[in-house]
Amino acid sequence: MFGLPGGMEWVILAIIALLVFGGSRLANAGKNAGKAIREFKEETSSLKKTDTPPAVPPSRPVAEPEGIVHEGEIVPDEKDKGQRA
């Protein structure tokens, strides 16, 4: 029942817009819209050209930080030096 306007509906809408806004305003609006679309396309294409993958620094071996205890590992406590069990 309610869908997108077809061919004749677009003509009626264009005539109503012409009567309400006038020809010069509609021409300026169309020119400004075209200019905005053109600028947008230029900016996106320039971003695509300059978009380079980030430089990956050379990988170095990852050393485990001190103090990490793995499961099942027995770590002597420094406070217990000199004491016997």
Beta strands, then each sheet from edge to edge (+ up, - down):
end
